[in-house]
Amino acid sequence: MTAREAATPRAALIADTAIRLLSERGMRGLTHRAVDEAAGLPPGSTSNHARTRAALLEAAVRRLTELEGSVLHTAEMAAAAGADEGPEPLAALVAAALHRHLTRHRALLVARYELALEATRRPELRAHYDRTGLSDFAGPLRALLAAAGSRAPERHALSLLAWCDGLLFSCTAGTFSSTVPAEEELRESVREILTGMLAPLG
């Protein structure tokens, strides 16, 4: 699939449908025929846009990254990264993004987990998955941590992202799958993490 083809409304529909099928049926339920049927497209439409299963999975990863970017409000993160406002705005931004995911976009999380597991078995998908990932979120997060006083923004960004990933998984597919923390609870947890990261040495 070319870049121009990936930007067409039909390609977006195919990728969106693939993501929905991953969330509802898992990796085994994602086929070209299933996408055609679920999207209401003529037989063969998905194959015309993504001829192989690898191409279909890559299209799903690419579209998932776009959708997650809107949930995470990466533009908002990037804008906030230019201001030295301390840890509170960062805690609020991260908590809001987590809460949006858990309350309105759980299907994106489930699809992401399906793709992440499949990427461990498909080197070509692993490379594509890693190129997209959360890089648009990690950069502004490092800048925000640095502005808040982090002495090691690269390491702290990794730690904070890992905590966020763990919380999202636990509350979506793990031990606490029936639990949705309130946004203020999430904000308080992020504050506690930032307090440890930003505490002066000595």
C-alpha positions in Angstrom: 0.0 0.0 0.0 1.5 3.4 -1.0 1.3 6.5 1.1 -1.3 8.0 -1.2 -3.4 4.8 -0.9 -3.1 4.8 2.9 -4.6 8.3 3.0 -7.8 7.5 1.1 -11.2 7.2 2.9 -11.5 3.5 1.9 -8.0 2.7 3.3 -8.9 4.4 6.5 -12.2 2.4 6.7 -10.2 -0.8 6.1 -7.7 0.0 8.8 -10.4 1.1 11.3 -12.3 -2.1 10.6 -9.2 -4.1 11.1 -8.6 -2.5 14.5 -12.2 -3.1 15.5 -11.9 -6.8 14.5 -8.6 -7.2 16.5 -10.4 -5.8 19.5 -13.5 -7.9 19.1 -12.2 -11.2 17.7 -8.5 -11.2 18.3 -5.7 -11.9 15.8 -7.3 -15.0 14.5 -10.5 -13.1 13.6 -8.6 -10.7 11.4 -8.8 -11.7 7.7 -9.2 -9.9 4.5 -12.6 -11.4 4.0 -13.7 -10.5 7.5 -12.7 -6.9 7.0 -14.6 -6.7 3.7 -17.7 -8.1 5.4 -17.5 -6.0 8.6 -16.8 -2.8 6.6 -19.6 -3.5 4.1 -17.2 -3.5 1.2 -17.3 -5.6 -2.0 -15.3 -8.9 -1.8 -11.6 -8.3 -2.6 -11.5 -4.7 -1.5 -9.2 -5.2 1.4 -6.9 -7.4 -0.7 -6.6 -4.6 -3.2 -5.4 -2.2 -0.6 -3.3 -4.6 1.5 -2.4 -7.6 -0.5 -0.7 -9.6 2.2 -1.5 -10.2 5.9 1.7 -8.3 6.8 0.5 -5.3 4.8 -2.9 -5.4 6.6 -1.2 -5.6 10.0 1.1 -2.7 9.1 -1.9 -0.6 8.0 -3.6 -1.3 11.3 -0.5 -0.3 13.3 -0.2 2.9 11.2 -3.9 3.9 11.7 -3.8 2.9 15.4 -0.9 5.3 16.0 -2.9 8.1 14.4 -5.9 7.4 16.5 -3.8 7.1 19.7 -2.2 10.4 18.9 -5.6 12.1 19.0 -6.4 10.4 22.3 -3.1 11.3 23.9 -3.4 14.9 22.5 0.2 14.8 21.3 -0.1 18.4 19.9 -1.2 19.5 23.4 1.8 17.7 24.9 4.2 19.3 22.4 2.8 22.8 23.1 3.0 22.3 26.9 6.6 21.1 26.5 7.7 24.6 25.6 6.7 26.1 28.9 8.4 25.6 32.3 5.3 25.1 34.4 6.4 22.5 37.0 5.1 19.0 37.6 1.4 19.8 38.1 0.4 20.4 34.5 2.3 17.2 33.5 0.4 15.2 36.1 -2.9 16.6 34.8 -2.0 15.9 31.1 -0.9 12.3 31.8 -3.9 11.6 34.0 -6.4 13.0 31.4 -4.8 10.9 28.6 -5.0 7.7 30.7 -8.6 8.4 31.7 -9.6 9.0 28.1 -8.1 5.7 27.1 -9.8 3.7 29.9 -13.2 5.3 29.5 -13.6 6.0 25.8 -11.0 4.1 23.9 -10.5 0.6 25.4 -10.8 -1.0 22.0 -7.7 0.8 20.9 -5.8 -0.6 23.9 -7.0 -4.2 23.2 -6.0 -3.9 19.5 -2.6 -2.5 20.5 -2.0 -5.5 22.8 -3.0 -7.9 20.0 -0.5 -6.2 17.6 2.2 -6.1 20.2 2.0 -9.8 20.8 2.0 -10.6 17.1 5.0 -8.3 16.7 7.0 -10.6 18.9 6.5 -13.4 16.3 6.9 -11.3 13.1 10.2 -9.4 12.8 8.8 -7.3 10.0 5.9 -6.2 12.1 8.2 -5.6 15.1 10.2 -3.1 13.0 7.1 -1.3 11.9 5.5 -1.3 15.3 8.6 0.1 16.9 8.9 2.8 14.3 5.4 4.1 15.1 4.8 3.3 18.8 4.5 6.2 21.1 7.4 8.3 19.8 5.3 11.3 19.3 4.3 11.1 22.9 7.7 10.3 24.4 9.5 13.3 22.9 7.2 16.0 24.5 7.1 13.9 27.7 10.9 14.1 28.0 10.7 17.9 27.4 8.0 18.3 30.0 10.0 16.3 32.5 13.1 18.3 31.8 11.1 21.6 32.3 9.7 20.2 35.6 13.2 19.7 36.9 14.1 16.1 36.0 17.8 15.4 36.1 17.4 12.4 33.8 14.5 13.1 31.5 15.3 10.1 29.2 15.3 7.6 32.0 12.3 9.2 33.8 10.3 9.3 30.5 10.9 5.5 30.1 9.9 4.9 33.8 6.7 7.0 33.5 5.7 5.5 30.2 6.3 2.0 31.5 4.1 2.8 34.5 1.4 4.1 32.2 1.5 1.0 30.0 1.3 -1.2 33.1 -1.7 0.6 34.5 -3.5 0.6 31.1 -2.9 -3.1 30.7 -4.0 -3.9 34.3 -7.2 -2.0 34.0 -8.0 -3.3 30.5 -6.9 -6.9 30.3 -5.1 -7.7 33.5 -6.0 -8.2 37.2 -8.0 -4.9 37.5 -9.8 -5.2 34.2 -13.1 -4.2 35.9 -11.6 -1.1 37.5 -11.5 2.4 36.0 -9.7 4.8 38.3 -11.1 8.3 38.5 -9.1 11.0 36.8 -8.2 12.6 40.2 -6.9 9.3 41.4 -4.8 9.0 38.3 -3.5 12.5 38.8 -2.6 11.8 42.4 -0.7 8.7 41.4 1.2 10.6 38.7 2.0 13.3 41.3 3.5 10.7 43.6 5.7 9.3 40.8 6.9 12.8 39.8 7.6 13.6 43.4 10.1 10.8 43.6 11.6 11.6 40.2 12.0 15.3 40.8 13.1 15.2 44.5 16.5 16.9 45.0 19.4 14.6 45.7 21.0 14.5 49.2 
